[in-house]
Every structure is written in C-alpha cells, then in structure tokens.
Amino acid sequence: MQSGLSPRGHHNAHGPFRAIFIFSLLVLFIATASRIALGLWQADRVAAVEGWSHLLIQGLRVDIATLCWLWGIAALGTALFSGDHFIGRLWQPILRMWLTVGLWIMLFLEASTPAFIEEYGIRPNRLYVEYLIYPKEVLSMLWAGRKLELIFSVLLTIGTLWGGWILSGKLTKNLRFPRWYWRPVLALIVIAITILGARSTLGHRPINPAMVAFADDPLVNSLVINSAYSLVFAIKQMGSEEDASKVYGKLDNAEIIATIRQESGRPESAFTSTDIPSLSFNQASYTGKPKNLVILLQESLGARFVGSLGGLPLTPNIDALSKEGWYFDNLYATGTRSVRGIEAVTTGFTPTPARAVVKLGKSQVGFFSIAELLKNHGYTTQFIYGGESHFDNMRSFFLGNGFSDIIDQKDYKSPAFVGSWGASDEDLMRKANSEFERLHSEGKPFFSLVFSSSNHDPFEFPDDRIELYEQPKQTRNNAAKYADYAIGEFFKLAKNADYWKDTIFIVVADHDSRVGGADLVPVSRFRIPGLILGDNLAPKRDHRIVSQIDLPPTLLSLIGISDSYPMLGRDLTQVSDDWPGRALMQYDKNFALMEGKDVVILQPEKAAQGFEYNEKTEQLTPYAPAAAALEKKALSWALWGSLAYQQELYRLPK
C-alpha cells in the first residue's frame, strides 16, 4: 500500500483521475482527427495560407484549454469527494454522467461540423444554437432533406452515451483514494492546472479565437479551434454582443454621429433632432397620390443564381422583368441570414456584429420600421409568409413595430403544396395577389412584405412546374428556378389587377445562400438581385454599388412619402449616376465597408485591413495599411448600430 493512500489500494488499483485522463485522451484524439480531416477536406485553402503547422499546434493548445473548461471542476470534485464512503459513492455516478455527456458533446459537434461548414462557411457558431429554438421547423427540414444525417446523429448519440457510460464505469472501479490530508494539496494542484490550461497564456487576456487566428481566410482560422470551443465562445459573446466597440474599438459618440450623418449624403440642415441623431426630413421625388408598396423578399437568391447578373440560367422570369424596371447590377446584402435582410429592407438599420434587431430585446417595440411610418400615413401594413411567422421572432418584431396584419401558414386554405417550411411560393404569391385585390377594393393604401421560403433546404416544391435544371429534383438550383417561376406567375396576375397602376414593387433577395470563401469577407457572396417595378416606372440598369439599406429610403421616395425618419441609406432617386456607391457587409464578426473599388474590413481585436475589390475576378487585393479615412468611416458605421440600439435612438419622435 502506498503512503498516503487508503487501505483499499492493491496491486491493480488505479488513481482517482484515471477516468478523466482516459476521457481526455479520447477527446484530444477526436478533436485532432476531426481537425485533420477537415483540413484535408479544405486542403487547398489550408495550403494557400501555409496553415498546417499552425492548425495542429495551436489546435492542440485550444483542445487542452477546452478540456480544462470541460472537466476542470470534475477533476476538483474528484480530488475532494472521491472515496469509499457515502459522498464518494454519490460522486461516482455524477462523474460518470459528466464524462459521458462531455464526450458526446465533443463528438456530436465535430460530427455535425462538415454540414455546418458546407452551409455557413465556418465552424458552428451562435446560429447553431439559434436554430435549436425552433425544433419543429428544423426537425422537419432535416427529416425531409437529410434523413441519413438525422438517423446517424441519433445512432451516434445512443452509441456514445451508452459506450461512454460503460467505459466510465470500468474506469471508476478498483480505485485507490488519497487520504484526507492530501486532498487540499491535490485540490490546489487541480485548480492551478485548470486555470493555467484554460487560459493557455500568462498574458492579460486568456486564449480566444482571435489569439490563434493567423490567416485572412475565416474558415481556416475556425479550423484551429474545435467546434465545442467555437460554439461556447459564440454563446458567451451573445450576452455582450450589442456593443460593437468591444469588438472593433472605440470612437467618441459625437464623432460617430458626425461621420454617419455626412456619409448619409444629407445636408446637415436636414437633420431635425438632437434626441434622435439620425432623424432627418426627406422629400420624396414622386409627388402624386401616394402609391402602395410591395416588397417581395426572396429567400437565399444570390446573384450567382441569376442569369441576367452573370449567374446560372435559373431566373428567366426575373431576367425578362429586369428589362421592364429599375434593375441593380451591384446590390449587396448586409448579412448572411434572413433576419439581417429583413432588418435592412424594413428598417434601413445598419448591420452590427450582434444579432439582427428582429431578435434583440430592446427593438421589439418602438423601433423604427417603414411599416410604422406608413401606418402613420394611413396605410394598411402586413406581413405575408407561407410558414409559421413566429420563426426567427418575426411575428413579435413585426407586430411591435408597425405591422397590423400577419398572414402565415394557418391562413392558407387548400394550398397546392406544403413543404417543411410551409406553403409553397406559388401559394404564397396567389395569397398575396388576393390580399392586394382585397385591400385595393377597400380603397386604402397598403404596404406588404411578402417573404418566400421554397428556396431553402430541403428544397421542396411541387412537381411539373419547371423544367428541372439538374437531377435529382430537390437541389438548391432547382429550388431557385422554382422560386423564379412563382415570381413570374405573380406578375402575370399583378399586371392584370386593378392595383397594378397604384403600386411600386421590389423583388429583392434577403441574402445569398451558403455564404463562404477564403476572404475575410467574401464580397461576391453578398451580391444579390434587386428589381423595382411599377406602372410608368422607366426601365433602368443601375451600375452603382448599392446597399440593402438604400432600398427603403428609395422606395418611400418612389411611392411619394415625404417625412422625417432615422434611416441613413441613400434615396437613390436623388443621387447622381456617377456616385460610385457604398455597401456595408457583416460576415460573422467581420465588418466590411466598400466604396467603389476600395474595401476596408474590421475584425475583432485586430487592425483594420484595406483591399481593392476586382468586380470581374471577384478578388480582394490587400492594401497595407487601410486608408485612414475609409477606416474611420467603417468604424463609425459599425459602431453606430450598437450606439443607436443601446440608447434607443433609432425611432420616430414620441
């Protein structure tokens, strides 16, 4: 029997930390094997930044830090409570559950990482958690389009939990336990190792993703960390993410306000409030009887799917309609998710590293939207959707900020087709047309946001509507073509309806699908179609760089609404054709400002970087360093959104 040990010790007994040590080795193996496999999958991008050594060495560092966070307290409990007594016997099943669940979390997240990267171009982040809020929609989507992955995840969960429980039971048998007087010493050693390992540095700040990032490729940087670390770090940031100054750095509030006012293109005399810094009076270019406004927001329709924008030949209807209206060649989304697109086209709010305001607490009531403004002008305001409007908190946000009527899946009678995300786009468009005819007959102007959903994984749509672009049927390209078919069918109805002559329409995407790439911000993946149509609206092909935040001021001007509002986007009807344009883009935690060919990108805890963007090659060429003037503009735009949200400055006067 060894000194300091209880009499239970014998020749084949093991120390109380044996189970934690073995499970730690398993996790290190899983994380390293996954990192190598992901690196081989993305070998070209890893090799392009000479990243293999960094990937493996710094990756191991992150994995060790993860283990300290994951099982540090378990090790402390083992040092203090393990033993052949009542507390020890109570602690043993707790430890086994802790180890088993920890192993499952690590393995499950790594196994689900390739699918997440394929969709979002980066390791699991807060989006992974946000989707879990809507289990019905997500599970129906997975069952419809990813049955094998779903079945595999269930089998993996059962196998890991069962195997982990059996293994932990074997590893916690025949243990020798330290005597009581050694336990405080062991506890102090465990605490010291845990803190040092979790911090992974003696510096002021503990290890974080920015500390181990080394390349201009966000995906390769994300491969350095493991998916559990990535996810937990993202969740931790969600609590303080509203403050962009913690991400990009600080500017004086007065300087932020002065810069964004100037960059809005409005004269200083247009700004009418000290309480609401961005509030300005805007004279509409159209001065006749106010028109109706319809926004047809298209799910995941990037420019690369639009033939008339140089993409795949999937949009014959939009391509034909583009010759009849105001068509944007260089329109850029503000983000990569639907709620970000909704934020831009209905509120004109600038993107931030936080979640879109559709999902944030302070913006649920009293936050500016064009629906609120138009409601004040006597408009009926509505949101029309084929699915369940509670998804992504849309219903709550809309009802709290000016939308009077919500039409969603429950309001469709005998739809032609219902998929995982609700009624099909053709049902949506027929419903919209009937609503517009009803509202027009009542004699009141109306504003309607119509949001499509068929062009979304698992890409379900009715048979015999389109000539399939490819086989099998349920693909992204075929779904994009079907969404275009539904748009075409809608405008056939609209052009023959009484409301046509009194309405301005815009067809615009919320974002591109599967936004990703080797650049800090993949600019080309933010380019989306935008087409404004209306009776007597002159056809025009607009080559200027335009942001989604420029659309709502432009639309208000086209329908004849002159008023004060806090939006900072440009009214493109009153901007000269030689204006080079400007676009704002938020890609995870990176923020880009593009003016003409010049791009500056802000990253967390790093210096801004400047680039030149080549529209033809879709490549960013680095400058060194970023132009100071452009950097200040970018920082002001990035900080304004957080300032306006936190201090509740983005509103109409009370």
N, C-alpha and C positions, 0 to 999 in steps of 0.2 A: 504494500500500500504506500502510495506516495505521500510525502509530507504535505500537510495542509488539506488532505482530501478526506472525505468521509469514508467509513468502513465499507461502503458499497463498492469501492473501486476493486477491480480484479483484472486479470491478465488481458482480457479482450474488451475492457471498458474503454469508453471514449469521452473526450471533453464535452462540456455542455454546449459549445459553439459549433460542434461538428455539423449539425443540420444547416445552420446559417452559412457555414463555409461551403458546403457542397451545393446548396441552392444558389449561392453567389457565383460559383464557378459555372453552373448551368446558365445563369442569366448572362454572364460575360460571353459564354460560347454563343448563345442565341443572338445577342446584340452584335457581336463581331461577325458571325456568319451572315446575318442579315445585312450588315453594312457592306461586307464584301460582295454579296450577291447583288445588292442594289447598285454598288459601284460598277460591277461588271455589266449590269443592265444599261447603265449610263456611262459606259467606258469612254466614249468619245468626249463627253463633257468633262469627265474627271481628268482625262489625259490632257485636254486642252488647257487646263489650269495647273498641270503637274501636281495633282492633288492626292496621289495615293498615300504617300508617307504621312501627310497631314491628316488624311482621313482616318488612317489606322491608329496613329499615335495619339492624336487629340481625341479621337473617338473613344479609345480606351480610357482616357482621362475622364471624359464625360460619363462613361459607363460606371466607373468607380464612384464618381460623385453621386450618380443615380442610386447605386447600391447603398451608399451611406444614408441617403434620404429614405430609401425604401425600407431598410432593415436596421438602421441605427438604433431606433427605440426598441425594436425587438431584441437586439443584442443587449441593450441595457437592462431590459426586463429579465432576460436570461441570466445575466450576471447577478441580479438582485434576488430573483424569485425561484430559480431552478432548484430542484432538490426532491428528496423522497419524503415529502411532508404535504400537508393539505394545500398550501399555497402553490407548491411545486406541481402537484398533480392537477391543480386548476390551471396553472400557466401552460402546461404541456399542450392541451388542445388549442389554446389561444395561439401559441407559437406555430402549431401545425397549420391552422387556418391562415395565419398571417403569411407564412411561407408559400402555401399553396395558391392563395389568391394573388400574391405578388408575382409568382412565376407565371400564372395565367395572364395577368395584365400585360406583362412584358412580351410574352409570346403572341398573344392575341393582337396587340398593337403592331408588332413587327409584321405579322402575317397580313394585316389589313393595309399596310403601308403602300404596297405597289398600286393597289386600286386607287388609293387617295392621291398618290403622286400622278397617276395617269389622268385624274380628273382635275387636280388643282396645281400640279407642278411643284409640289413641295411636301415635306413630311406632314403628318397630322398636326393641325393647329386648332384654334378655337372653333372652326367650322365643324370639326368632328363632334364637338360637344353640342353645338347649337342644333345640329340635325337630330340629336337624340331627344330633343324636346318634343318632336313630332313623330312618335313611333308608328302611328297608323300609316302616314304617308310614306315614311322611309321603308317600313317593312313591306308594304305593298309594292313599292318601287323595286326593292331588292328581289322579292318573290317573282315579279313579272319579268325582270331583265337579268337577274343574277342568281338564279336558283342554286347553281353549283357552289358559288361563293357562300351563299347563305347556309346551305347544308354543311359545307366544310367548316364554317365558323361554329356551328352548333356541335359538330363532332369534335372539333378542336377544343372547344370549351369543356365538353364532357370528358374527353380523354385527358386533358391537362389537369382538371380538378380531381379526377379520380386518381391519376398517376401521381400527382403531387401529394395527395393525402396519403396514399400508400407509402410513397418514398419517405415522406416526413415522419411517418410512424416508425419505419425501420430505423431512421437516423436518430430518433429520440429514445431509442431503447439502449439499455446497458450503459448508461451514462455515469460518469463519476462527477461529483459535485464539489466545488470548493467549500472549505469551512467558512463560517460566518465572518471571521476576522479578515479573510482575504477579499470579501465581496466589495467593500468600499474601494479598495485599490483597483480591482477589476472594473468597477463601475467608472472610476475616473479615467482609466485607460480607454474604455469603450467610448466615453464622452469625447475625449481628446481625439481619438482616431476618427470618430464620426464627424466632428466639427471640421477637422483638417481635411478629411476626404471630401465632405460635402462642399466645402468652399473651394478646394483644389487650388488654392493660392494663398499666399501670405499678404497679398495686396489689400487695398482698401475695399474693393468690391469683390464678391465671390464670383466664381465662374458663371458665365451666362452665354447664350448663343452668339452674341456679338464678339465675345472674347476669343472664341475659337473659329469665327468666320475668317476666311482668308482669300476668297475669290470674288469675282464680280458675278458669279453665277449663283443665284439664290438656292437652286436645288442642290448643288454640290455642297454649299455651306450647310444646308439642312441635313445632308447625309452624315456629317460629322457627329451630330448629336443623335441619340436614339429617339424613337417615337414617343416613349413614355415621358422622357425629359421634355421633348418638344411640346407635348400636349399639356403637361402640368405647368410649364413655364407660360404658355399661352393663357391658361385659365387664371394663373396668378396675375397676369397683366390686365385681365379684363376688369379687375377692380379699380384700377387707376388709369385705364386706357384713354379716358376722355381728355386727359391733359397732354396735348402733343408736345408741350415744352419739355416734358420729362423724356421724350423720345428724341427730339431733334435739337433742343437748345432753346434759349430764351431770347425774346425781344421785348422792348418796352411796349406796353399796350398802345400808347399814343402813336408809336412808330408803326405798329401793325396796322392800325386803323387808317393812318395817313397813306400807307402804301397800298392797301387794298382799295381804298377809295380812288386813288389815282389810277390803279390798274383796271378799275371797272370801266374806265373810259368816260365817266360822267364828270361834268364840271363841278367844282366844289360847291357852287351855288345850288346844285340840285339836291344836296343832302340837307334834310329838313329837321333833324332831331339830334339832340345831344344824348338822350337816353337810349336811342336805338341808332348806333353809329353808322350802320349801312343803309338806313332808311333814306330813300331818295324819291323825288317825283319824276315820273316817266311819262312823256307824252307819246301816245300811240301814233303810228304812221297812218293807220286807217281811221277815218273819222266818221264813217257812216254808221248805220244801225249796227249795234254790237252783234257779232256772229256767235254761233255755237262753236265749241271746241271739243274735238275727239282725239285722244292720244291712244294709238294702237301700239302698245308696248309688246315687242316680240321677244320671247324667251331665247336667249343664247344664240342670237343670229349675228355672228361676226361677219366682217367684210369678206373674209375668206370663203364664205358660202354664197356670196352674191356675185353673179356673173358680171353685172354692169360696174362692179368695183374691182374687177380683175380676179374675182374668186371663181369657185366652181360653178358650173351652169345649173344651179339649183333653184333659181328665183326668176323664172320667165315673167311672172306677173309683176313683181316689183321692177324688173328691168324695163318692161313696157310702160308701166306707170311713171317711171323716172323721167320719161320724155314729156310728161304732162304737168310736172310740178317743179318745185324748188328742191333740187337734189344735191346732197352734200357728199363731196368726194373724200373729205378728210375730217370726218366727225369722230371724236374719241370719247369713249365711255370714261366715267370717273373711277370705276372699280370693276370687280370681277364677280359680283353677286347681284341677284335681282333686287334686293333691298337697297343696294347702292344706286342702281339705276332708277328705282322708284324715288329715292331721295333726291336725285339730281333733276329728274324731269317734272316732279310735282312741287318741289320746294326750292330748287335752284341752289341748294346748300352745297358748300364746298366739301370735298372728301377729307377725312381725317384718319389717323391710324386706329381710331376707335371703331366700334360697330356703327353701322348706319343709324341715323336718328330714328328710323322706323322702329328700332328695337331698344332705344335708350329711354330711361325713366323720365327725365325732365322734358322730353319732347312729345309726350303722349297727349298733352293738352296745351293749347295756346302757342304752338309752334307754327310759324308761317307756312302756308301752302297756297298754291294758286286756287285750290278749291275754296279755301276760306275767303280769299279776295273776291272770287267770282260769286260766291254765295252772298257776299255783301252787296253785289251789283244785281241781285235778283235772280241769279242762275240756280237751276236745279243741278246738284252735283252728285255724281255717282261713280262707283267702282264696280266693274263687271268682270267676273272671273269664272272659270269653269270648275275650279277646285274649291277647297274649303278656305274661306277668307281669313281664318284665324292663323293660317300658316305664316311663319316669319313675323307674327304680330301685326300683320297688315290691317286687319279689321279694327283693332283697338286704335292704332295710329290714325287711320283714316277717319273714323267716327269722332275722334277727339280733335281733329284739325280740319274741319270744314266739309267733309263728305256727308251728304244727307242719306243716300241710299247705297246699300251694299247688296249686290246680286251675286250669289255663288252657287255651288253645286246643287243645293237643295231646291233652287228655284227653277231648275230645268225640268220640263215635262216631256217625257219620252225622247230623250236625246238619241241621236243617231249612233253615238259611240261613247263609251265611258272607259277610260283607262285608269292607271294608278293615280294620276294627278287630277282626275275629274273628267268633265265633259270635254269632248274634242274641240279643236279650234273651229271647225265648221259650225258646231253647235253654238260655240261662243259668239261667232260672227253673226249668225242668224238671230241669236238672242239680242245682240247689240242693235242690229238693224230694227228689230221690232220695238225695242225700247226707244230708239231715236224717233221712229214714226209716232209712237205714243206721245212722247214729250213735245214733239213739234206740233201735234194736233192740239195740245193744251195751250200752245201759244207762249210758253215761257222759254227763254234761252237755257241751254244746258251745257254742262261740261261733263265729259265721261272719260274715265281712264279704263281702257279695255286691255286686260293682261292675258296673253296666251300662255299655254303650258304644254302643248303637244310635242314641241321640240325640246324634250327633256328626257333623260334616261328614265325609264327603259324604252323610250321612243315608240309609243303605241299610237296607232292611228287606224282608221277604217280601211278596208280593202277597196280596190277598184276605184280609187280617186286619182291617182297619179301613175305615170309610167315610172316604175322604180329606177332609181339611178344605179343601184347595185343590189346584190344579194348577200345575205338574207334581207328580209324586209325591215326588221327593227334595227336600223342603224341611224346614226346621227345625220348623215347626209340625206337619207330618205325622209326623215322627220322634218328636216329643214325644207325640203321640197314640198312636203305636205302643208307645212305652215304657210308657205308662199301660195299654195293652191287656195287655202282658206281666205287669205288676203284678197286674192283675185276674185273669189266668189262674193266677198263682202262688197267690193267696189262695183261689181255688176249690179247689186241691189241698191247701193247708195246712190249711184248716178241716176237711177230711175225713181228715186224717192223725192218727196217734196222738200225734205230737209237739206238736200244736197246744196242748193244755191245759198243757203244761210249758214254753212258750216265750214270751218277750217279743220282739216285732218292732218295728223302726222303719223307716219309709220316709222318707228324707231326701235332699235334693239336696247335691251337693258344692259347687255354685256356680251362679250364673245364667249364661246364655250372652251373649256379646258385651257384657260389662260396659263401659259408657261413658256419658258425659254431660258437661254443661258445668260440673258442680260439682267441687270439689277431690276429693271422694269422692262418687260417685253412690249415695247411700244406698239408694234404692229398688231399684237393681240388685243389691243384696246380699240382698234379701228372698227367702227360699226356703221351700218347704213342709217340714213335719215332722209325722209322724203316728206315734204309738206305739200298737200294737195288742197284744192278748193276751186269753186266756180270762179272763173275770171282771174285766177292766180297765174301770172305769166310763168311759163317754163323757164328754168334757170339751172345751170350746172355750177355749183359753188365750189371753188378750189381752195378756199381759205381753210386754215386749221381752226376747227370749231370744237368746243367742249359741250358735253351734255348740259352744263349749267347755263349755256347761252340759249337753250331752246325755250324754256318757259318765258323769259322776257320777250323773246321774238314772237312767240305765239300770242301773248297778250297784246302785243302791238298790232299783229295781223288781224285780231278779232275786234280791235277798237276799244280796248280798255286802257284809259289813261288814269293813273293813280300812283300813290306812293306805296312802295314795298321795299323790303330789305335785301332783295336779290342783287347780286353783284355781276351776274352774267351780262353779256352784251346783247342789246337789241340789234340783231344782225340786219334788220331793215334800214338801220340808220348808221351803219358802219361802212366806210368806203371799201370798195372792192380790192384796193391794194393793201389793205390791212393784212399783215402776214398771219395773224391769228395766234391763238393761245389755247393750250389744253392742260388740264390738271388730271393726274392719274395716281390712284392709290393701289399699290400692289403689296398686299400683306402689310408689312411695316415700312415699306419704302414708298416715298412720295416723289413724283416727277412733275416738273413744270416744263412744258415745251413751248417755246416762242419761235415761230418759223422753223428753222433747222436746229436751233440751239435747245439743248435739253440739260437741265440740272436735276440731279437726283439726291434726295436726302435719305440718309439711313440712320437707324438708331445708334447713338453713341459713336458716330464716325463723321469725318469731314465730308462736306458735300462734294460731289463729283460732277464735272461738266462733260458733255458729249455733243457731237454733231450727229444728227439723225439723217440717214440717207433713205428717202422715201422709196426709191426704186429697189435698192438692195435690202431694205428693212433692217439695216445695221446701225449700231451706235459706235461711233469712233471717239475714244476718250480725248478730252482736253486735260491739261494739267496747269493750274488748278481750274476749278469752276469760276466763271466770271462773277466777280463780287456783286455786281448789280443784280444779276439774274438770281444769284444765291439768296440775296435779301428778299427779292420778290417771292421766291419759292418758300422761304421760311415764313414770310408774312401770310401767304395763302394757307400754308399748313397749320399755322398757329391760330389763324382767325376762326376756323371752325370750332376748335376747342374753347376759345375765349367766348365766342358767341353762345355756344351750348351751355357752358358752365354758368355764365352770368345771365342767361336767358335774355339775350339781346336780339335774337332772331325771331321777331314777331311784328305784328302790326300794333299801332298805338292802342292803348286800352281806353 
